[in-house]
């Protein structure tokens, strides 16, 4: 893999290199090789990835042909505020209750 550095701009060349490596799947492969993967697990993973790619391709084709409607991307609603007493963060716990806001379970 080769990247040209123009006008001594190393930062831009590094961004281009990272983008190329991302497209080639180098980062994904490095992450997978951190730990051993049994051959049977590898076959199952590759098979599921192939199925996922085929489904995505078929879905895109059906959308182009008008058989199914295009699903618009969900907009993030910043106007929503957390309910009072629910913690406001992840998990939704208000401190006293368990997972559903009721009395604590012992």
Biopython code that builds the backbone (N, CA, C, O; Angstrom):
import numpy as np
from Bio.PDB.StructureBuilder import StructureBuilder

atoms = [
    (1, "UNK", "N", (0.848, -1.160, 0.000)),
    (1, "UNK", "CA", (0.000, 0.000, 0.000)),
    (1, "UNK", "C", (0.901, 1.232, 0.000)),
    (1, "UNK", "O", (1.880, 1.298, 0.743)),
    (2, "UNK", "N", (0.563, 2.193, -0.830)),
    (2, "UNK", "CA", (1.433, 3.347, -0.991)),
    (2, "UNK", "C", (0.602, 4.625, -0.942)),
    (2, "UNK", "O", (-0.480, 4.704, -1.524)),
    (3, "UNK", "N", (1.129, 5.621, -0.237)),
    (3, "UNK", "CA", (0.466, 6.912, -0.123)),
    (3, "UNK", "C", (1.503, 7.993, -0.415)),
    (3, "UNK", "O", (2.606, 7.967, 0.130)),
    (4, "UNK", "N", (1.147, 8.932, -1.265)),
    (4, "UNK", "CA", (2.055, 10.032, -1.585)),
    (4, "UNK", "C", (1.860, 11.170, -0.588)),
    (4, "UNK", "O", (0.733, 11.518, -0.236)),
    (5, "UNK", "N", (2.975, 11.741, -0.140)),
    (5, "UNK", "CA", (2.934, 12.882, 0.774)),
    (5, "UNK", "C", (3.161, 14.125, -0.062)),
    (5, "UNK", "O", (4.207, 14.281, -0.691)),
    (6, "UNK", "N", (2.174, 15.008, -0.063)),
    (6, "UNK", "CA", (2.281, 16.227, -0.868)),
    (6, "UNK", "C", (2.547, 17.419, 0.043)),
    (6, "UNK", "O", (1.895, 17.568, 1.077)),
    (7, "UNK", "N", (3.490, 18.258, -0.329)),
    (7, "UNK", "CA", (3.833, 19.487, 0.395)),
    (7, "UNK", "C", (4.141, 19.224, 1.872)),
    (7, "UNK", "O", (3.776, 20.018, 2.740)),
    (8, "UNK", "N", (4.808, 18.114, 2.144)),
    (8, "UNK", "CA", (5.172, 17.732, 3.516)),
    (8, "UNK", "C", (3.967, 17.678, 4.456)),
    (8, "UNK", "O", (4.111, 17.905, 5.658)),
    (9, "UNK", "N", (2.798, 17.385, 3.930)),
    (9, "UNK", "CA", (1.581, 17.313, 4.737)),
    (9, "UNK", "C", (1.380, 15.858, 5.182)),
    (9, "UNK", "O", (0.667, 15.088, 4.539)),
    (10, "UNK", "N", (2.022, 15.510, 6.288)),
    (10, "UNK", "CA", (1.990, 14.135, 6.778)),
    (10, "UNK", "C", (0.617, 13.789, 7.352)),
    (10, "UNK", "O", (0.163, 12.650, 7.238)),
    (11, "UNK", "N", (-0.045, 14.772, 7.970)),
    (11, "UNK", "CA", (-1.359, 14.507, 8.565)),
    (11, "UNK", "C", (-2.369, 14.065, 7.510)),
    (11, "UNK", "O", (-3.131, 13.123, 7.729)),
    (12, "UNK", "N", (-2.374, 14.749, 6.366)),
    (12, "UNK", "CA", (-3.306, 14.379, 5.299)),
    (12, "UNK", "C", (-2.942, 13.007, 4.734)),
    (12, "UNK", "O", (-3.830, 12.202, 4.453)),
    (13, "UNK", "N", (-1.656, 12.735, 4.566)),
    (13, "UNK", "CA", (-1.233, 11.432, 4.056)),
    (13, "UNK", "C", (-1.626, 10.317, 5.026)),
    (13, "UNK", "O", (-2.006, 9.227, 4.599)),
    (14, "UNK", "N", (-1.535, 10.589, 6.324)),
    (14, "UNK", "CA", (-1.929, 9.598, 7.324)),
    (14, "UNK", "C", (-3.430, 9.320, 7.264)),
    (14, "UNK", "O", (-3.860, 8.174, 7.394)),
    (15, "UNK", "N", (-4.226, 10.378, 7.066)),
    (15, "UNK", "CA", (-5.678, 10.192, 6.923)),
    (15, "UNK", "C", (-5.998, 9.341, 5.713)),
    (15, "UNK", "O", (-6.858, 8.462, 5.779)),
    (16, "UNK", "N", (-5.307, 9.596, 4.597)),
    (16, "UNK", "CA", (-5.533, 8.825, 3.373)),
    (16, "UNK", "C", (-5.146, 7.363, 3.589)),
    (16, "UNK", "O", (-5.849, 6.453, 3.148)),
    (17, "UNK", "N", (-4.016, 7.147, 4.276)),
    (17, "UNK", "CA", (-3.574, 5.780, 4.562)),
    (17, "UNK", "C", (-4.588, 5.043, 5.426)),
    (17, "UNK", "O", (-4.915, 3.890, 5.147)),
    (18, "UNK", "N", (-5.092, 5.699, 6.479)),
    (18, "UNK", "CA", (-6.076, 5.067, 7.351)),
    (18, "UNK", "C", (-7.345, 4.725, 6.588)),
    (18, "UNK", "O", (-7.939, 3.670, 6.808)),
    (19, "UNK", "N", (-7.761, 5.608, 5.696)),
    (19, "UNK", "CA", (-8.975, 5.355, 4.918)),
    (19, "UNK", "C", (-8.780, 4.156, 3.992)),
    (19, "UNK", "O", (-9.678, 3.329, 3.836)),
    (20, "UNK", "N", (-7.595, 4.069, 3.378)),
    (20, "UNK", "CA", (-7.301, 2.927, 2.502)),
    (20, "UNK", "C", (-7.284, 1.629, 3.294)),
    (20, "UNK", "O", (-7.825, 0.616, 2.850)),
    (21, "UNK", "N", (-6.660, 1.661, 4.471)),
    (21, "UNK", "CA", (-6.596, 0.469, 5.306)),
    (21, "UNK", "C", (-7.989, 0.055, 5.778)),
    (21, "UNK", "O", (-8.285, -1.136, 5.870)),
    (22, "UNK", "N", (-8.840, 1.027, 6.074)),
    (22, "UNK", "CA", (-10.213, 0.735, 6.484)),
    (22, "UNK", "C", (-10.968, 0.052, 5.353)),
    (22, "UNK", "O", (-11.680, -0.928, 5.572)),
    (23, "UNK", "N", (-10.805, 0.580, 4.131)),
    (23, "UNK", "CA", (-11.488, -0.008, 2.973)),
    (23, "UNK", "C", (-11.013, -1.427, 2.690)),
    (23, "UNK", "O", (-11.805, -2.283, 2.294)),
    (24, "UNK", "N", (-9.732, -1.676, 2.892)),
    (24, "UNK", "CA", (-9.175, -2.997, 2.623)),
    (24, "UNK", "C", (-9.511, -4.004, 3.718)),
    (24, "UNK", "O", (-9.373, -5.210, 3.510)),
    (25, "UNK", "N", (-9.951, -3.523, 4.885)),
    (25, "UNK", "CA", (-10.319, -4.420, 5.967)),
    (25, "UNK", "C", (-9.146, -4.819, 6.843)),
    (25, "UNK", "O", (-9.212, -5.839, 7.530)),
    (26, "UNK", "N", (-8.073, -4.038, 6.835)),
    (26, "UNK", "CA", (-6.884, -4.361, 7.619)),
    (26, "UNK", "C", (-7.190, -4.272, 9.118)),
    (26, "UNK", "O", (-6.772, -5.132, 9.892)),
    (27, "UNK", "N", (-7.921, -3.229, 9.522)),
    (27, "UNK", "CA", (-8.219, -3.051, 10.941)),
    (27, "UNK", "C", (-9.110, -4.170, 11.454)),
    (27, "UNK", "O", (-8.918, -4.659, 12.567)),
    (28, "UNK", "N", (-10.080, -4.576, 10.651)),
    (28, "UNK", "CA", (-10.972, -5.660, 11.055)),
    (28, "UNK", "C", (-10.201, -6.962, 11.225)),
    (28, "UNK", "O", (-10.440, -7.720, 12.166)),
    (29, "UNK", "N", (-9.278, -7.213, 10.312)),
    (29, "UNK", "CA", (-8.475, -8.437, 10.387)),
    (29, "UNK", "C", (-7.538, -8.409, 11.598)),
    (29, "UNK", "O", (-7.350, -9.430, 12.258)),
    (30, "UNK", "N", (-6.953, -7.251, 11.889)),
    (30, "UNK", "CA", (-6.083, -7.139, 13.067)),
    (30, "UNK", "C", (-6.870, -7.416, 14.341)),
    (30, "UNK", "O", (-6.370, -8.078, 15.250)),
    (31, "UNK", "N", (-8.100, -6.913, 14.409)),
    (31, "UNK", "CA", (-8.930, -7.128, 15.592)),
    (31, "UNK", "C", (-9.265, -8.607, 15.746)),
    (31, "UNK", "O", (-9.266, -9.129, 16.861)),
    (32, "UNK", "N", (-9.547, -9.284, 14.638)),
    (32, "UNK", "CA", (-9.888, -10.705, 14.700)),
    (32, "UNK", "C", (-8.684, -11.549, 15.097)),
    (32, "UNK", "O", (-8.847, -12.573, 15.760)),
    (33, "UNK", "N", (-7.499, -11.150, 14.713)),
    (33, "UNK", "CA", (-6.300, -11.945, 14.981)),
    (33, "UNK", "C", (-5.719, -11.711, 16.371)),
    (33, "UNK", "O", (-4.692, -12.295, 16.716)),
    (34, "UNK", "N", (-6.362, -10.866, 17.170)),
    (34, "UNK", "CA", (-5.878, -10.658, 18.539)),
    (34, "UNK", "C", (-5.973, -11.937, 19.347)),
    (34, "UNK", "O", (-5.138, -12.199, 20.213)),
    (35, "UNK", "N", (-6.984, -12.724, 19.066)),
    (35, "UNK", "CA", (-7.140, -13.989, 19.772)),
    (35, "UNK", "C", (-7.379, -15.095, 18.758)),
    (35, "UNK", "O", (-7.786, -14.838, 17.625)),
    (36, "UNK", "N", (-7.121, -16.327, 19.177)),
    (36, "UNK", "CA", (-7.265, -17.472, 18.287)),
    (36, "UNK", "C", (-8.736, -17.719, 17.970)),
    (36, "UNK", "O", (-9.608, -17.610, 18.832)),
    (37, "UNK", "N", (-8.978, -18.054, 16.715)),
    (37, "UNK", "CA", (-10.322, -18.386, 16.272)),
    (37, "UNK", "C", (-10.296, -19.793, 15.701)),
    (37, "UNK", "O", (-9.548, -20.088, 14.769)),
    (38, "UNK", "N", (-11.121, -20.654, 16.271)),
    (38, "UNK", "CA", (-11.152, -22.036, 15.808)),
    (38, "UNK", "C", (-11.623, -22.072, 14.348)),
    (38, "UNK", "O", (-12.415, -21.227, 13.932)),
    (39, "UNK", "N", (-11.138, -23.049, 13.573)),
    (39, "UNK", "CA", (-11.563, -23.144, 12.170)),
    (39, "UNK", "C", (-13.081, -23.251, 12.010)),
    (39, "UNK", "O", (-13.643, -22.691, 11.069)),
    (40, "UNK", "N", (-13.746, -23.962, 12.917)),
    (40, "UNK", "CA", (-15.200, -24.082, 12.809)),
    (40, "UNK", "C", (-15.876, -22.729, 13.052)),
    (40, "UNK", "O", (-16.860, -22.395, 12.392)),
    (41, "UNK", "N", (-15.339, -21.947, 14.010)),
    (41, "UNK", "CA", (-15.879, -20.612, 14.270)),
    (41, "UNK", "C", (-15.633, -19.694, 13.082)),
    (41, "UNK", "O", (-16.478, -18.866, 12.740)),
    (42, "UNK", "N", (-14.478, -19.843, 12.459)),
    (42, "UNK", "CA", (-14.155, -19.015, 11.302)),
    (42, "UNK", "C", (-15.096, -19.301, 10.145)),
    (42, "UNK", "O", (-15.570, -18.380, 9.480)),
    (43, "UNK", "N", (-15.369, -20.601, 9.902)),
    (43, "UNK", "CA", (-16.299, -20.964, 8.830)),
    (43, "UNK", "C", (-17.689, -20.398, 9.098)),
    (43, "UNK", "O", (-18.332, -19.860, 8.197)),
    (44, "UNK", "N", (-18.147, -20.523, 10.340)),
    (44, "UNK", "CA", (-19.473, -20.015, 10.696)),
    (44, "UNK", "C", (-19.534, -18.498, 10.527)),
    (44, "UNK", "O", (-20.524, -17.971, 10.020)),
    (45, "UNK", "N", (-18.476, -17.792, 10.951)),
    (45, "UNK", "CA", (-18.447, -16.336, 10.819)),
    (45, "UNK", "C", (-18.456, -15.911, 9.368)),
    (45, "UNK", "O", (-19.207, -15.017, 8.977)),
    (46, "UNK", "N", (-17.603, -16.564, 8.554)),
    (46, "UNK", "CA", (-17.533, -16.203, 7.140)),
    (46, "UNK", "C", (-18.849, -16.495, 6.427)),
    (46, "UNK", "O", (-19.266, -15.742, 5.547)),
    (47, "UNK", "N", (-19.503, -17.597, 6.812)),
    (47, "UNK", "CA", (-20.790, -17.939, 6.199)),
    (47, "UNK", "C", (-21.841, -16.895, 6.559)),
    (47, "UNK", "O", (-22.606, -16.461, 5.698)),
    (48, "UNK", "N", (-21.883, -16.488, 7.836)),
    (48, "UNK", "CA", (-22.871, -15.492, 8.241)),
    (48, "UNK", "C", (-22.587, -14.139, 7.580)),
    (48, "UNK", "O", (-23.519, -13.416, 7.228)),
    (49, "UNK", "N", (-21.298, -13.792, 7.409)),
    (49, "UNK", "CA", (-20.959, -12.543, 6.727)),
    (49, "UNK", "C", (-21.406, -12.584, 5.267)),
    (49, "UNK", "O", (-21.899, -11.589, 4.736)),
    (50, "UNK", "N", (-21.234, -13.737, 4.622)),
    (50, "UNK", "CA", (-21.656, -13.871, 3.231)),
    (50, "UNK", "C", (-23.171, -13.754, 3.107)),
    (50, "UNK", "O", (-23.680, -13.135, 2.173)),
    (51, "UNK", "N", (-23.885, -14.351, 4.053)),
    (51, "UNK", "CA", (-25.354, -14.255, 4.043)),
    (51, "UNK", "C", (-25.781, -12.810, 4.232)),
    (51, "UNK", "O", (-26.690, -12.329, 3.555)),
    (52, "UNK", "N", (-25.114, -12.109, 5.169)),
    (52, "UNK", "CA", (-25.441, -10.705, 5.428)),
    (52, "UNK", "C", (-25.199, -9.850, 4.185)),
    (52, "UNK", "O", (-26.010, -8.987, 3.850)),
    (53, "UNK", "N", (-24.073, -10.096, 3.501)),
    (53, "UNK", "CA", (-23.785, -9.329, 2.280)),
    (53, "UNK", "C", (-24.825, -9.600, 1.206)),
    (53, "UNK", "O", (-25.273, -8.675, 0.529)),
    (54, "UNK", "N", (-25.217, -10.869, 1.042)),
    (54, "UNK", "CA", (-26.202, -11.220, 0.023)),
    (54, "UNK", "C", (-27.550, -10.579, 0.318)),
    (54, "UNK", "O", (-28.217, -10.082, -0.590)),
    (55, "UNK", "N", (-27.955, -10.589, 1.592)),
    (55, "UNK", "CA", (-29.228, -9.962, 1.957)),
    (55, "UNK", "C", (-29.201, -8.464, 1.707)),
    (55, "UNK", "O", (-30.173, -7.887, 1.220)),
    (56, "UNK", "N", (-28.075, -7.838, 2.045)),
    (56, "UNK", "CA", (-27.956, -6.397, 1.828)),
    (56, "UNK", "C", (-28.026, -6.068, 0.346)),
    (56, "UNK", "O", (-28.687, -5.108, -0.050)),
    (57, "UNK", "N", (-27.341, -6.867, -0.477)),
    (57, "UNK", "CA", (-27.360, -6.653, -1.914)),
    (57, "UNK", "C", (-28.770, -6.818, -2.475)),
    (57, "UNK", "O", (-29.214, -6.022, -3.302)),
    (58, "UNK", "N", (-29.479, -7.867, -2.016)),
    (58, "UNK", "CA", (-30.845, -8.098, -2.485)),
    (58, "UNK", "C", (-31.770, -6.962, -2.049)),
    (58, "UNK", "O", (-32.638, -6.535, -2.809)),
    (59, "UNK", "N", (-31.577, -6.474, -0.814)),
    (59, "UNK", "CA", (-32.404, -5.372, -0.327)),
    (59, "UNK", "C", (-32.176, -4.115, -1.142)),
    (59, "UNK", "O", (-33.128, -3.426, -1.507)),
    (60, "UNK", "N", (-30.901, -3.811, -1.433)),
    (60, "UNK", "CA", (-30.593, -2.628, -2.239)),
    (60, "UNK", "C", (-31.191, -2.748, -3.639)),
    (60, "UNK", "O", (-31.725, -1.778, -4.177)),
    (61, "UNK", "N", (-31.101, -3.935, -4.220)),
    (61, "UNK", "CA", (-31.646, -4.156, -5.558)),
    (61, "UNK", "C", (-33.162, -3.982, -5.568)),
    (61, "UNK", "O", (-33.717, -3.378, -6.486)),
    (62, "UNK", "N", (-33.832, -4.515, -4.542)),
    (62, "UNK", "CA", (-35.281, -4.384, -4.454)),
    (62, "UNK", "C", (-35.693, -2.927, -4.262)),
    (62, "UNK", "O", (-36.724, -2.497, -4.780)),
    (63, "UNK", "N", (-34.888, -2.165, -3.516)),
    (63, "UNK", "CA", (-35.191, -0.751, -3.335)),
    (63, "UNK", "C", (-35.023, 0.018, -4.636)),
    (63, "UNK", "O", (-35.820, 0.905, -4.944)),
    (64, "UNK", "N", (-33.989, -0.319, -5.400)),
    (64, "UNK", "CA", (-33.791, 0.351, -6.692)),
    (64, "UNK", "C", (-34.927, 0.058, -7.653)),
    (64, "UNK", "O", (-35.344, 0.928, -8.417)),
    (65, "UNK", "N", (-35.433, -1.180, -7.614)),
    (65, "UNK", "CA", (-36.507, -1.571, -8.520)),
    (65, "UNK", "C", (-37.871, -1.126, -8.021)),
    (65, "UNK", "O", (-38.864, -1.279, -8.732)),
    (66, "UNK", "N", (-37.941, -0.582, -6.822)),
    (66, "UNK", "CA", (-39.194, -0.070, -6.297)),
    (66, "UNK", "C", (-40.073, -1.121, -5.644)),
    (66, "UNK", "O", (-41.242, -0.854, -5.367)),
    (67, "UNK", "N", (-39.541, -2.306, -5.392)),
    (67, "UNK", "CA", (-40.348, -3.355, -4.774)),
    (67, "UNK", "C", (-40.575, -3.095, -3.289)),
    (67, "UNK", "O", (-41.625, -3.434, -2.743)),
    (68, "UNK", "N", (-39.580, -2.490, -2.639)),
    (68, "UNK", "CA", (-39.739, -2.097, -1.243)),
    (68, "UNK", "C", (-39.347, -0.629, -1.133)),
    (68, "UNK", "O", (-38.468, -0.168, -1.862)),
    (69, "UNK", "N", (-39.986, 0.111, -0.231)),
    (69, "UNK", "CA", (-39.666, 1.541, -0.121)),
    (69, "UNK", "C", (-38.308, 1.758, 0.534)),
    (69, "UNK", "O", (-37.854, 0.954, 1.348)),
    (70, "UNK", "N", (-37.678, 2.855, 0.162)),
    (70, "UNK", "CA", (-36.417, 3.230, 0.796)),
    (70, "UNK", "C", (-36.708, 3.647, 2.222)),
    (70, "UNK", "O", (-37.639, 4.412, 2.476)),
    (71, "UNK", "N", (-35.915, 3.148, 3.149)),
    (71, "UNK", "CA", (-36.100, 3.514, 4.547)),
    (71, "UNK", "C", (-35.223, 4.719, 4.846)),
    (71, "UNK", "O", (-33.998, 4.625, 4.766)),
    (72, "UNK", "N", (-35.835, 5.860, 5.192)),
    (72, "UNK", "CA", (-35.019, 7.040, 5.502)),
    (72, "UNK", "C", (-34.280, 6.840, 6.815)),
    (72, "UNK", "O", (-34.750, 6.138, 7.711)),
    (73, "UNK", "N", (-33.115, 7.469, 6.911)),
    (73, "UNK", "CA", (-32.330, 7.375, 8.134)),
    (73, "UNK", "C", (-33.056, 8.101, 9.254)),
    (73, "UNK", "O", (-33.684, 9.138, 9.039)),
    (74, "UNK", "N", (-32.959, 7.536, 10.463)),
    (74, "UNK", "CA", (-33.627, 8.130, 11.609)),
    (74, "UNK", "C", (-32.914, 9.405, 12.017)),
    (74, "UNK", "O", (-31.686, 9.459, 12.078)),
    (75, "UNK", "N", (-33.709, 10.432, 12.295)),
    (75, "UNK", "CA", (-33.143, 11.689, 12.764)),
    (75, "UNK", "C", (-33.013, 11.626, 14.281)),
    (75, "UNK", "O", (-33.865, 11.060, 14.966)),
    (76, "UNK", "N", (-31.956, 12.204, 14.786)),
    (76, "UNK", "CA", (-31.738, 12.244, 16.227)),
    (76, "UNK", "C", (-32.567, 13.384, 16.803)),
    (76, "UNK", "O", (-32.448, 14.529, 16.367)),
    (77, "UNK", "N", (-33.402, 13.069, 17.778)),
    (77, "UNK", "CA", (-34.276, 14.056, 18.383)),
    (77, "UNK", "C", (-33.600, 14.622, 19.630)),
    (77, "UNK", "O", (-33.575, 13.977, 20.678)),
    (78, "UNK", "N", (-33.055, 15.826, 19.507)),
    (78, "UNK", "CA", (-32.347, 16.451, 20.625)),
    (78, "UNK", "C", (-33.298, 17.150, 21.584)),
    (78, "UNK", "O", (-32.876, 17.581, 22.657)),
    (79, "UNK", "N", (-34.581, 17.272, 21.221)),
    (79, "UNK", "CA", (-35.513, 18.006, 22.072)),
    (79, "UNK", "C", (-36.003, 17.161, 23.232)),
    (79, "UNK", "O", (-36.551, 17.709, 24.189)),
    (80, "UNK", "N", (-35.826, 15.839, 23.184)),
    (80, "UNK", "CA", (-36.291, 14.971, 24.262)),
    (80, "UNK", "C", (-35.414, 15.148, 25.495)),
    (80, "UNK", "O", (-34.189, 15.225, 25.399)),
    (81, "UNK", "N", (-36.051, 15.208, 26.629)),
    (81, "UNK", "CA", (-35.336, 15.348, 27.883)),
    (81, "UNK", "C", (-35.627, 14.116, 28.730)),
    (81, "UNK", "O", (-36.706, 13.533, 28.626)),
    (82, "UNK", "N", (-34.676, 13.718, 29.566)),
    (82, "UNK", "CA", (-34.928, 12.560, 30.433)),
    (82, "UNK", "C", (-36.009, 12.886, 31.465)),
    (82, "UNK", "O", (-36.147, 14.029, 31.900)),
    (83, "UNK", "N", (-36.765, 11.865, 31.845)),
    (83, "UNK", "CA", (-37.819, 12.056, 32.833)),
    (83, "UNK", "C", (-37.190, 12.328, 34.197)),
    (83, "UNK", "O", (-36.130, 11.786, 34.511)),
    (84, "UNK", "N", (-37.832, 13.156, 34.999)),
    (84, "UNK", "CA", (-37.258, 13.445, 36.326)),
    (84, "UNK", "C", (-37.261, 12.204, 37.192)),
    (84, "UNK", "O", (-38.210, 11.420, 37.181)),
    (85, "UNK", "N", (-36.184, 12.037, 37.944)),
    (85, "UNK", "CA", (-36.082, 10.919, 38.852)),
    (85, "UNK", "C", (-35.619, 9.635, 38.218)),
    (85, "UNK", "O", (-35.549, 8.612, 38.900)),
    (86, "UNK", "N", (-35.299, 9.644, 36.940)),
    (86, "UNK", "CA", (-34.875, 8.425, 36.257)),
    (86, "UNK", "C", (-33.369, 8.383, 36.042)),
    (86, "UNK", "O", (-32.879, 7.490, 35.350)),
    (87, "UNK", "N", (-32.640, 9.295, 36.597)),
    (87, "UNK", "CA", (-31.198, 9.241, 36.501)),
    (87, "UNK", "C", (-30.646, 10.067, 35.364)),
    (87, "UNK", "O", (-29.579, 10.665, 35.507)),
    (88, "UNK", "N", (-31.330, 10.122, 34.248)),
    (88, "UNK", "CA", (-30.908, 10.935, 33.136)),
    (88, "UNK", "C", (-29.812, 10.332, 32.290)),
    (88, "UNK", "O", (-29.582, 10.807, 31.178)),
    (89, "UNK", "N", (-29.129, 9.313, 32.760)),
    (89, "UNK", "CA", (-28.042, 8.724, 31.991)),
    (89, "UNK", "C", (-28.427, 7.363, 31.462)),
    (89, "UNK", "O", (-29.609, 7.042, 31.332)),
    (90, "UNK", "N", (-27.439, 6.580, 31.164)),
    (90, "UNK", "CA", (-27.694, 5.233, 30.666)),
    (90, "UNK", "C", (-28.140, 4.350, 31.811)),
    (90, "UNK", "O", (-27.736, 4.559, 32.955)),
    (91, "UNK", "N", (-28.968, 3.368, 31.512)),
    (91, "UNK", "CA", (-29.424, 2.441, 32.521)),
    (91, "UNK", "C", (-30.794, 2.785, 33.064)),
    (91, "UNK", "O", (-31.550, 1.882, 33.424)),
    (92, "UNK", "N", (-31.137, 4.042, 33.134)),
    (92, "UNK", "CA", (-32.458, 4.470, 33.525)),
    (92, "UNK", "C", (-32.795, 4.280, 34.990)),
    (92, "UNK", "O", (-33.939, 4.527, 35.372)),
    (93, "UNK", "N", (-31.879, 3.860, 35.822)),
    (93, "UNK", "CA", (-32.183, 3.629, 37.218)),
    (93, "UNK", "C", (-32.280, 4.932, 37.985)),
    (93, "UNK", "O", (-31.479, 5.841, 37.765)),
    (94, "UNK", "N", (-33.257, 5.038, 38.890)),
    (94, "UNK", "CA", (-33.426, 6.247, 39.662)),
    (94, "UNK", "C", (-32.747, 6.185, 41.010)),
    (94, "UNK", "O", (-32.880, 7.123, 41.796)),
    (95, "UNK", "N", (-32.031, 5.131, 41.310)),
    (95, "UNK", "CA", (-31.329, 5.036, 42.571)),
    (95, "UNK", "C", (-32.021, 4.104, 43.542)),
    (95, "UNK", "O", (-31.374, 3.243, 44.137)),
    (96, "UNK", "N", (-33.323, 4.258, 43.716)),
    (96, "UNK", "CA", (-34.043, 3.447, 44.690)),
    (96, "UNK", "C", (-34.471, 2.104, 44.111)),
    (96, "UNK", "O", (-34.310, 1.065, 44.751)),
    (97, "UNK", "N", (-35.003, 2.127, 42.929)),
    (97, "UNK", "CA", (-35.628, 0.942, 42.369)),
    (97, "UNK", "C", (-34.652, 0.056, 41.624)),
    (97, "UNK", "O", (-33.460, 0.345, 41.519)),
    (98, "UNK", "N", (-35.196, -1.024, 41.115)),
    (98, "UNK", "CA", (-34.405, -1.943, 40.324)),
    (98, "UNK", "C", (-34.435, -1.538, 38.871)),
    (98, "UNK", "O", (-34.270, -0.364, 38.540)),
    (99, "UNK", "N", (-34.647, -2.515, 37.999)),
    (99, "UNK", "CA", (-34.606, -2.239, 36.572)),
    (99, "UNK", "C", (-35.898, -1.601, 36.073)),
    (99, "UNK", "O", (-35.911, -1.048, 34.973)),
    (100, "UNK", "N", (-36.993, -1.658, 36.850)),
    (100, "UNK", "CA", (-38.252, -1.109, 36.361)),
    (100, "UNK", "C", (-38.752, 0.055, 37.212)),
    (100, "UNK", "O", (-39.883, 0.502, 37.023)),
    (101, "UNK", "N", (-37.970, 0.539, 38.109)),
    (101, "UNK", "CA", (-38.380, 1.688, 38.904)),
    (101, "UNK", "C", (-39.206, 1.326, 40.130)),
    (101, "UNK", "O", (-39.677, 2.221, 40.832)),
    (102, "UNK", "N", (-39.392, 0.066, 40.401)),
    (102, "UNK", "CA", (-40.173, -0.355, 41.560)),
    (102, "UNK", "C", (-39.307, -0.418, 42.795)),
    (102, "UNK", "O", (-38.188, 0.094, 42.812)),
    (103, "UNK", "N", (-39.834, -1.050, 43.830)),
    (103, "UNK", "CA", (-39.027, -1.165, 45.054)),
    (103, "UNK", "C", (-37.837, -2.071, 44.825)),
    (103, "UNK", "O", (-37.887, -2.932, 43.946)),
    (104, "UNK", "N", (-36.761, -1.903, 45.593)),
    (104, "UNK", "CA", (-35.566, -2.704, 45.372)),
    (104, "UNK", "C", (-35.818, -4.184, 45.711)),
    (104, "UNK", "O", (-36.543, -4.528, 46.645)),
    (105, "UNK", "N", (-35.183, -5.029, 44.905)),
    (105, "UNK", "CA", (-35.294, -6.465, 45.140)),
    (105, "UNK", "C", (-34.075, -6.942, 45.899)),
    (105, "UNK", "O", (-32.956, -6.551, 45.567)),
    (106, "UNK", "N", (-34.262, -7.785, 46.924)),
    (106, "UNK", "CA", (-33.144, -8.267, 47.729)),
    (106, "UNK", "C", (-32.908, -9.721, 47.510)),
    (106, "UNK", "O", (-32.001, -10.296, 48.111)),
]
sb = StructureBuilder()
sb.init_structure("model")
sb.init_model(0)
sb.init_chain("A")
sb.init_seg("    ")
for serial, (resi, resn, name, xyz) in enumerate(atoms, 1):
    if name == "N":
        sb.init_residue(resn, " ", resi, " ")
    sb.init_atom(name, np.array(xyz, "f"), 0.0, 1.0, " ", f" {name:<3s}", serial, name[0])
structure = sb.get_structure()
